[in-house]
Amino acid sequence: MTTPPSDDSVQPADPGHARTPLLVIAHPGHELRILGWMGRMRPLVCVLTDGSGSRDEGRLESTTRVLEHTGASAGPVYGVMSDKEVYAAILGHDHERFARLADDLAGVMTARGADCVVGDAIEGYNPSHDVCRLVINAAVRMASRGRAAPANYDYLLVGPPGECPVELRDRAYFLQLDDAALDDKLQAARCYPELTAEVEHALDKFGLAPFRTECLRPSDHTSRYGWDPAVTPHYETFGEQRVAAGVYRDVLRFREHVMPLADALWTHSERNA
């Protein structure tokens, strides 16, 4: 690996021309959505959780195989929390735990001289995905201390892969995969044993063609929440259904749990910027 440039020489770069790109995702497996970009750019990859969900076993090993296949490498933040721990920390207002994660990521960005950071988008579908984005944005704000902030991009995990708001399209990065690259992407996804059902569901829902496009959209790290508080996210409605069925004990809510965490991360990053 080349020696990262000094802080004052690092300038933001778009995802297709970055010298030291960083990928930060909430769960192992999220990298499959942008496998073509990963193969081209070979980023350092940080994963916040082990992907265990409600199970006892995670799926980091499967992601490690994907990284080896693409030539990407695992970063120092790699499966540091279980999914149960993430939910418990959000519900329990353990903001310090996420502040430490933001500190760790900011340290990686600075030490590596990251000029571009890519990660999960806020979609209101899974709170871990959305909190990952909040942590990324806090880290970017802190990593911009004394130098230009790394370019900051997100990508969809639930919505159509190529979807991008009109106002962002001229600043978004689009990669169109050829047949060989698309076949490689599909093969990697279908060989990820823990996500076979999710992969087939996504293909049934969107068809094959949309996965030929990989879209990385500029993400605004100066946005405190990244979500309209007047809109009820999917994870609240789903949580209510699970509580009614006796599966969950508590409903994780945006206003009660995620919003205070976003406020805490904002204050922490401003204090340490």
Secondary structure, 3 states (H helix, E strand, C coil): CCCCCCHHHCCCCCCCCCCCEEEEECCCCHHHHHHHHHHHHCCEEEEEECCCCCCCCCCHHHHHHHHHHHCCEEEEEEEEECHHHHHHHHHCCCHHHHHHHHHHHHHHHHHHCCCEEEEECCCCCCHHHHHHHHHHHHHHHHHCCCCCCCEEEEECCCCCCCCCCHHHCCCCEEEECCHHHHHHHHHHHHCCHHHHHHHHHHHHHHCCHHHHEEEEEECCCCCCCCCCCCCCCHHHHHHHHHHHCCCCCCCCCHHHHHHHHHHHHHHHHHHCC
